[in-house]
Structures are given as C-alpha cells and as structure tokens.
Amino acid sequence: MNHTMIPQANHDELARQNFVKSFRNYLFGKMRNDLKLVYQETVKPQFEKENQRSPKDRYEIRREMQQQPSYKWYSSCKRITQEMMWESVITTVERQLPNLVECAKDREKPLGTLTLNPELKIPTYQTAVDIHCMPGGYNSEYTQDDVAAGAIYDLGVYVAMRNPKSLRDVRGQTVIHKFLKQQYPNFQPGKILDMGCTVGANTLPYVDAYPNAEVYGIDLAPAILRYSHARAESLGKRVHFSQQNAEKTNFPDESGRFSRWATKSISSVMIP
C-alpha cells in the first residue's frame, strides 16, 4: 500500500482497524467453519429425514440455515463488522481529507488523464442504497475536488482484505497471469478498458503486463475517479480515467472487438 494517496492511520485509528481485521479473521475463519459443521451434522441430515432427499440448491439450504441460532449470530456479526470497517477508516480519511484533496490535484506533467462529466446522470440503483454498507455510497461528494469516497473505499477494502502488503490487485493479476498469459501468450492488445474500475486497483496491473497498450478505466463516481487518477499517478502508472456509464459509453461504435472475463467488475479488452 506504499503510495501517497493511501490515508495514514494514527495509533488509535490503527488499533480500531486492527480490531476489525481480527474480528473478520475470526468471523470468516472459525465461525464460518463451525457453520459448515452445523450444516453437515445437523441441518442436512434433518432435511433428508423430512424430505427423503438432499437439498436441491442454495435457496433451500439457506432457508434451513436461517432457522439455526448459530447462522443468525454469524449473519449479525457479518453485518456489524462491515459497518465497523467503514467507521474505522472514515475517521482516518476525515482527519486527512484536505491534504488528500491537495495531493490529488493534477501534477505539472501527469502520466495519464482524468475526464469528469458533471452532466452525467447517475442511475438510481447507484444512489438509492449505500453499496457494501459504505456510508454515503460511492457517489457522495462533500467538498470541492473531493476524493473522500475513493479514500474510504481504498482504505476500507484494505482493512477487509487483511493483507498489510497488498495493493489489492489480485483479480487483475489473476486474469493476466493465470489466463491471458497462459492461454494467449502472443496476445498484444492496443487498448484495454476496465468498466467499473472504482479506484483502479485491478486496472493498474495491465499497465505493466501490456506496456504498449493504452489503458482506460471508467466509473460513475467523480470522487472515486479523482482518487483513482491520483493513486495511479502516485504509483507511476499511465491510465486514462473518465466518468462514464458502462451501459452507454462515449467510445465510438465498432471501435474495438470485445472479450469479457468474469471478474468482480467487468473487464474488457479492446483489440484494434
């Protein structure tokens, strides 16, 4: 996480964030393993006894598991830790926000570009809920040239991933090195487009993997994009970020042949 845009926690903030990490480790380790035993030793045998068959899909399994106190407790803890995660990093971001905003402003000779569209209509499905329980969602702006949403997201997911050395680019690295480089060793794209790039964590690996390609990242949230642009610049990666809706981009029709892979966000490679 060694880049100038990542907010730095003080002693007390770091203690809270480390507690959340430990809580999540316990939750997704021991508690989740215990639930597997509850299903295998109690829920599944009882279902088979009553129905003379095994559960046919995850919906039936979930209905049965929801009756178990241990599953209810696990679900409550999962929601609580998600809220705690964001709360633990918001304090860090708020304390440093003026400095982060200043740090994110364009350098004299930027490597990449940032293009925002104030007229872009943000879909209701992006504004009606706080996605992943992140307070204010991805599209909130609190000050001029705001980067808060991006900083909160970046630091929050870092806490969630529980890896102190990670740039959280494992999905991008996996697509590149476990698929593209192995299945298509001669593949040399001219342009690469990451749709729904958020802070660009999984966009940046393409810069190094395909140094001759132009790399683009689009998203809806302006504060996220300001942060992602500054983050890429601080890491020395040339990426062209722009505020666009993936449902209808401003790239010309027939400007590329698209191939898609199932990553958490939709990643597309445009080949001239």
C-alpha positions in Angstrom: 0.0 0.0 0.0 3.0 2.3 -0.5 1.5 5.2 -2.4 1.0 8.8 -1.4 -2.8 8.7 -1.6 -3.5 6.0 1.0 -4.6 7.6 4.2 -2.3 7.0 7.2 -3.9 5.9 10.4 -2.7 7.2 13.8 -2.2 4.9 16.8 -5.8 4.8 18.0 -7.2 4.6 14.4 -4.9 1.7 13.6 -5.9 -0.1 16.8 -9.6 0.1 15.8 -8.8 -1.1 12.2 -6.7 -4.0 13.6 -9.5 -5.0 15.8 -11.8 -5.1 12.8 -9.3 -7.2 10.9 -9.1 -9.6 13.8 -12.8 -9.8 14.2 -13.2 -10.5 10.5 -10.5 -13.2 10.6 -12.4 -14.9 13.4 -15.7 -14.5 11.6 -14.6 -15.8 8.2 -12.4 -18.4 9.7 -13.6 -20.3 12.8 -17.3 -19.1 12.8 -17.7 -20.0 9.1 -16.1 -23.4 9.5 -18.3 -24.0 12.5 -21.4 -23.3 10.3 -20.2 -25.9 7.8 -20.2 -28.5 10.6 -23.7 -27.3 11.7 -24.9 -27.9 8.1 -23.2 -31.3 7.6 -24.0 -32.7 11.1 -27.5 -31.2 11.8 -29.2 -29.3 9.0 -28.6 -31.6 6.1 -29.4 -34.9 7.9 -32.6 -33.4 9.3 -33.7 -32.1 5.9 -33.0 -35.5 4.3 -35.0 -37.3 7.0 -38.0 -35.0 6.5 -37.9 -34.8 2.7 -36.3 -38.1 1.6 -33.8 -36.2 -0.5 -30.9 -33.8 -0.2 -31.4 -30.0 -0.6 -31.5 -29.2 -4.3 -30.0 -25.8 -4.3 -28.6 -22.9 -2.2 -32.0 -21.4 -1.7 -33.3 -24.5 0.2 -30.0 -24.6 2.2 -30.3 -21.0 3.2 -34.0 -21.4 4.3 -32.9 -24.3 6.5 -29.8 -22.5 7.8 -31.8 -19.4 8.7 -33.5 -21.3 11.4 -30.2 -22.0 13.2 -29.2 -19.6 16.0 -25.6 -20.0 15.0 -26.3 -18.8 11.5 -28.3 -15.8 12.8 -25.4 -14.9 15.1 -22.9 -15.2 12.2 -25.1 -13.1 9.9 -25.4 -10.3 12.6 -21.7 -10.3 13.2 -21.0 -10.1 9.4 -23.2 -7.0 9.1 -21.7 -5.4 12.2 -18.1 -6.0 11.1 -18.9 -4.4 7.7 -20.2 -1.3 9.4 -17.3 -1.2 11.8 -14.9 -1.5 9.0 -16.1 1.7 7.3 -16.4 3.5 10.6 -12.8 2.7 11.5 -11.5 4.2 8.3 -13.8 7.2 7.9 -12.2 8.9 10.9 -8.8 8.5 9.3 -10.0 9.9 6.0 -11.8 12.9 7.5 -8.7 13.9 9.5 -6.6 14.0 6.4 -9.1 15.0 3.7 -7.8 18.5 3.0 -4.3 17.1 2.4 -5.6 14.2 0.3 -7.6 16.7 -1.9 -4.5 18.8 -2.4 -2.3 15.8 -3.1 -4.8 14.6 -5.7 -4.7 17.7 -7.8 -3.0 17.3 -11.2 0.7 17.3 -11.3 2.6 19.5 -13.7 3.2 16.6 -16.1 0.7 13.8 -15.4 1.2 10.4 -16.9 -2.5 9.7 -17.5 -5.7 11.7 -17.8 -8.9 12.3 -15.8 -12.1 13.4 -17.6 -15.2 14.1 -15.5 -18.7 14.7 -16.8 -20.9 16.9 -14.4 -23.9 16.3 -16.7 -23.8 12.6 -16.4 -27.0 11.2 -14.8 -26.1 8.7 -12.1 -28.6 5.8 -12.1 -30.9 5.4 -9.2 -29.6 1.9 -8.4 -26.2 3.6 -7.6 -27.7 6.3 -5.3 -30.6 4.6 -3.6 -28.5 2.4 -1.3 -25.1 2.5 0.4 -23.4 -0.2 -1.6 -21.5 -2.6 0.6 -22.8 -0.5 3.5 -20.3 2.2 2.7 -21.8 5.4 4.3 -22.9 7.8 1.6 -22.2 5.3 -1.2 -19.7 5.7 -3.9 -21.2 8.8 -5.5 -21.1 11.2 -2.5 -19.2 14.4 -2.6 -18.6 16.5 0.5 -16.2 19.3 -0.7 -14.8 20.8 -3.8 -12.4 18.4 -5.7 -13.5 15.7 -3.2 -11.7 12.3 -3.1 -13.2 11.1 0.2 -15.3 8.3 -1.4 -12.2 6.9 -3.1 -10.0 7.1 0.0 -12.7 5.5 2.2 -13.1 2.7 -0.3 -9.4 2.1 -0.8 -8.6 2.0 2.9 -11.7 0.1 3.8 -11.1 -2.7 1.4 -7.5 -2.8 2.5 -8.8 -3.5 6.1 -11.3 -6.0 4.7 -8.6 -7.9 2.8 -6.4 -8.2 5.9 -3.2 -8.1 3.9 -0.8 -5.4 5.0 1.4 -5.6 1.9 -1.3 -5.9 -0.8 -2.2 -3.4 -3.5 -5.4 -5.4 -3.8 -4.8 -6.1 -7.5 -5.2 -9.9 -7.3 -8.1 -10.0 -9.7 -6.3 -8.1 -12.4 -3.1 -10.1 -11.8 -5.1 -13.4 -11.9 -6.8 -12.5 -15.2 -3.4 -11.6 -16.7 -1.1 -14.3 -15.4 -3.5 -17.2 -14.9 -5.5 -16.8 -18.1 -4.2 -14.3 -20.7 -0.5 -15.0 -20.4 -1.1 -18.8 -20.4 -3.9 -19.1 -22.9 -2.9 -16.3 -25.2 0.9 -15.8 -24.8 1.1 -13.7 -28.1 -1.8 -11.5 -27.1 -0.9 -7.8 -27.5 -3.9 -5.5 -27.1 -3.8 -2.0 -28.4 -6.3 -0.7 -25.9 -7.6 -2.0 -22.6 -10.8 -0.8 -20.9 -11.8 -1.6 -17.3 -15.5 -0.9 -16.9 -16.5 -0.1 -13.3 -12.9 0.4 -12.2 -13.5 2.1 -8.8 -10.1 3.1 -7.5 -8.3 1.2 -10.3 -6.7 -1.4 -8.1 -7.3 -4.1 -10.7 -6.7 -1.8 -13.6 -3.1 -1.0 -12.9 -1.6 -4.5 -13.5 -2.5 -4.2 -17.2 -0.1 -1.2 -17.5 2.9 -3.4 -16.6 1.6 -6.5 -18.4 1.0 -4.7 -21.7 3.2 -1.7 -21.7 2.4 -0.9 -25.4 -1.4 -0.7 -24.7 -3.4 2.4 -23.9 -5.2 1.6 -20.6 -8.6 3.1 -19.8 -10.8 3.0 -16.7 -14.4 4.2 -16.4 -16.7 4.6 -13.5 -19.7 6.7 -12.4 -18.4 8.3 -9.2 -16.4 11.5 -9.6 -14.8 11.4 -6.1 -13.8 7.8 -6.7 -12.2 8.7 -10.1 -10.3 11.7 -8.8 -8.8 9.4 -6.2 -8.1 6.6 -8.7 -6.3 9.0 -11.0 -4.2 10.4 -8.2 -3.5 6.8 -7.0 -2.3 5.7 -10.4 -0.1 8.8 -10.8 1.5 8.2 -7.4 2.3 4.6 -8.4 3.7 5.8 -11.8 1.0 4.1 -13.9 -0.4 5.8 -17.1 -4.1 5.2 -17.1 -6.9 7.4 -18.7 -9.8 7.6 -16.3 -13.2 9.0 -17.3 -16.6 9.4 -15.8 -19.0 7.2 -17.9 -21.8 4.8 -17.6 -20.8 1.3 -18.8 -24.4 0.9 -20.2 -23.6 3.6 -22.8 -20.0 4.8 -23.1 -18.7 7.6 -25.3 -16.3 5.3 -27.1 -17.2 5.2 -30.8 -19.3 2.2 -32.0 -17.3 -0.6 -33.5 -14.1 0.9 -32.0 -12.9 -2.4 -30.8 -13.7 -6.1 -30.6 -14.5 -7.0 -27.0 -13.7 -10.1 -25.0 -15.0 -10.4 -21.4 -13.9 -12.2 -18.3 -15.8 -12.8 -15.1 -14.1 -10.7 -12.6 -15.9 -8.7 -9.8 -16.1 -5.8 -12.2 -16.5 -6.2 -15.9 -13.1 -6.1 -17.6 -12.9 -5.7 -21.4 -10.0 -5.7 -23.7 -10.4 -3.7 -26.9 -8.3 -5.0 -29.8 -7.8 -2.7 -32.8 
